[in-house]
């Protein structure tokens, strides 16, 4: 049983409206490692806003700060349902703020759908997602603040 390394790149579009509207693109980079002999464990590293969106409103330009995320998770199959639960612990290191820890879980079924919940020093988050072939669509909500 050899280990596995996955690399991902996500393009995204942000839109900001404050009297006028500014839209900008950005990019995240992610790396996941499953150690040899431990197929249910995964270590992750994400560089959020590797290419940071930049907004221009009222003659002022702002660029989103980047964030590094480190994580460790464990995957558990749910019997004959075909579903799995992944529980994880993460560390978030924003560029201009204090680091914070979080704990979360994701339920996936049929290889197509996902539901997520997490809690940490930044509040609670919830989300839903879907996959089709190599495409994914995700919705996320966060209590008491903005999504990073």
LUMMARGU-262728 format. One record per atom (N, C-alpha, C): residue in one letter; x, y negated, z. Coordinates in steps of 0.02 Angstrom, whole numbers, plus 50000, padded with zeros to 5 digits. Layout:
<sites>
AXYZ;...
</sites>
This chain:
<sites>
X500415005950000;X500005000050000;X500434993850000;X500454990449943;X500844984349939;X500424978349960;X500754972949974;X500404966749991;X500124963449929;X499754958149940;X499444954549884;X499514947049895;X499664943549842;X499704936249844;X499224933449792;X498804928849813;X498334925449768;X498484917949768;X498454914949711;X498584907749703;X497984904649669;X497744899049693;X497164895849663;X497254888349657;X496944885549606;X496964878449593;X496244876249582;X496024871049618;X495344868649613;X495334861449590;X494994860149535;X494894853249511;X494234850849541;X494204844449560;X493594841849590;X493484834649569;X492864832449576;X492684825549560;X492354822549622;X492594816749642;X492304813049698;X491984806749671;X491414804949699;X491084798749680;X490944794849744;X491114788549745;X491024784249804;X490624778149783;X490114776549823;X489694770849807;X489644766149866;X489834759949856;X489784754649905;X489634748249867;X489014747349847;X488844741649804;X488984743349732;X489574745449717;X489764747949651;X489984755149659;X490074758549603;X490244765649605;X490934766749575;X491314771049607;X491974773049581;X492004780649583;X492234783549528;X492294790849523;X493014792649505;X493264797949537;X493964799849526;X494034807449532;X494514810149498;X494654817349502;X495214818849551;X495234825049572;X495754827249618;X495884834649609;X496374837249646;X496554844249639;X496814846949705;X496594853149722;X496834856749781;X497224862849758;X497694865049800;X498094871049785;X498044875749845;X497924882149832;X497854886949887;X498274893249874;X498514896149928;X498904902349926;X498634906949980;X498514913349963;X498284918350011;X498744924350008;X498914927050066;X499374932850069;X499054938250112;X498994944250085;X498764950150121;X499374954550132;X499584955650195;X500194959450208;X500134966850189;X500684969950170;X500684977150155;X500454981150216;X500014985950205;X499774990250260;X499234987150303;X499044980850291;X498514977450329;X498014974350281;X497644978450243;X497214975950190;X496634971550213;X496464971750277;X495894967750301;X496114961050330;X496764959750333;X497024953450360;X497264948950304;X497174942350313;X497404937650262;X497664931250295;X498224928950270;X498514922550290;X498414917750233;X498224911550248;X498104906650194;X498454900050208;X498604896550154;X498884889850156;X498554885950100;X498264880150117;X497944875950068;X498224868950073;X498394866050016;X498584859050011;X497994855449979;X497584852250021;X497004848649996;X497214841749971;X496954839849915;X497114833549882;X497854833149863;X498104838649835;X498774838749807;X498824833249755;X498324832749713;X498224826849670;X497624823349701;X497754817849734;X497244814549775;X496814809849733;X496154810249742;X495704805549709;X495854798449732;X495804793749687;X495934786749701;X495334782649679;X495094778249723;X494484774349709;X494644766949706;X494294763449662;X494374756249656;X493684753049667;X493614749649725;X493004746049741;X493174739049765;X492814734149739;X492914727149758;X493654725249754;X493954726849699;X494644725149683;X495154728049733;X494974733249767;X495434736649813;X495464743949794;X496054746749791;X496134753849773;X496324757849835;X495964763349846;X496104767849902;X496194774849875;X496674778449904;X496804785449886;X496654789749947;X496304795349936;X496164799849992;X496804802850019;X496884803250085;X497474806450114;X497454814050103;X498034817150101;X498054824450092;X498014827950160;X497854834350156;X497774838450216;X498064845350203;X498434848050251;X498654855050247;X498214859150293;X498054865150270;X497654869850310;X498004876550312;X498084879250373;X498374885850383;X497834890250414;X497804896550393;X497284900850419;X497484908150425;X497124911650467;X497194918850476;X496494921650481;X496344926750441;X495664929550443;X495674937250441;X495104940050462;X495014947350462;X494354948950427;X494354953850383;X493784955850343;X493494962350370;X492824962550381;X492484968550406;X491904970350360;X491914976350330;X491344978550289;X490724979550331;X490134978550302;X489494979350337;X489144985750314;X489454991350326;X489154997850310;X488954998550237;X488345001250226;X488105002550158;X487804996550123;X487764990850156;X487444984950126;X487844982050069;X488474983650066;X488904980650014;X489154973750035;X488944971550094;X489154965050119;X489774965550162;X490094959850173;X490684959350216;X490634953050258;X490934953250316;X491004947350359;X491744945850366;X491924939650355;X492614937550365;X492624932350421;X493004933650474;X493064929150531;X493774926350530;X493824919850540;X494484916750535;X494614911350586;X495254910050596;X495504904750640;X495944900350597;X495854893750603;X496244889350561;X496514883350597;X497034880450567;X497344874250590;X497314869350532;X497054863450546;X497004858150495;X497484852450515;X497894850250467;X498374844850480;X498264839150432;X497814834450448;X497694828750405;X498294824050405;X498384820450350;X498964816050342;X498984810450394;X498414807450409;X498404801750455;X497994802950518;X497934809150540;X497544810650600;X497864816450638;X497624817750699;X497884823250739;X497674829950710;X498094834950720;X497934841750699;X497364844450741;X496974849150712;X496424852150750;X496324859350729;X496054863350777;X495914870350766;X495174871450752;X495024877050719;X494334878850706;X494254886350702;X493634888650710;X493464895750706;X492854896250661;X492854900950614;X492304901450568;X492164908550546;X491594909450513;X491394915950487;X491044914950420;X491134919850376;X490804919750311;X490504926650299;X489864926650279;X489524932750260;X489464932750184;X489714938150152;X489674938750079;X489294945050062;X488874944850011;X488524950849991;X488454950949915;X488434957049889;X488364958449818;X488924955449776;X489454953149807;X490004950049770;X489814943549736;X489214941149751;X488964935149717;X488794929349764;X488574930749825;X488314925549869;X488704925249934;X488704919349965;X489054918450029;X488684913350072;X488714914350138;X488464909550187;X489014908650239;X489134902350259;X489704900850303;X489484896550362;X489814897650419;X489734893450479;X490414892650512;X490544886750539;X491174885850576;X491084880550629;X491514880750679;X491514875950733;X492234874350751;X492344868150768;X493024866150788;X493004859250818;X493584856350827;X493644849850858;X493334844350814;X493234845850750;X492934840950704;X492174841550700;X491864846250736;X491144847150734;X490954853850704;X490334854450681;X490084860550650;X490034859750575;X490134865150538;X490034865050466;X489624871150447;X489264870650392;X488884876150365;X488924875650289;X488844881250256;X488874881050183;X488564887150151;X488414886450087;X488174891850045;X488574891849981;X488654897749951;X489034898049890;X488804903649845;X488984903049782;X488824908149734;X489394908949683;X489464914949656;X489984916449607;X489674919849547;X489954918349489;X489774921749428;X490394921849384;X490634927949371;X491264929049334;X491824925249370;X492164920649337;X492704917049370;X492484910149393;X491834908849396;X491574902449417;X491274902849487;X491314897449523;X491034897149591;X490694890449600;X490144890549637;X489794884449655;X489674884749731;X489884879449766;X489824879249839;X489484872849862;X489094873449915;X488784867749948;X489014867950021;X489214862050047;X489454861850117;X489134855950153;X489024856750218;X488754851550261;X489174851350324;X489294845350350;X489694844550411;X489334839750458;X489284841650521;X488974837250571;X489454831650590;X489184825850601;X489574820350629;X490154817950589;X490144818250524;X490694815450486;X490684817450413;X491214815450379;X491274816850308;X491644823350297;X491514826550241;X491914832350221;X492584829850197;X493114833650212;X493784831450191;X493934833250120;
</sites>
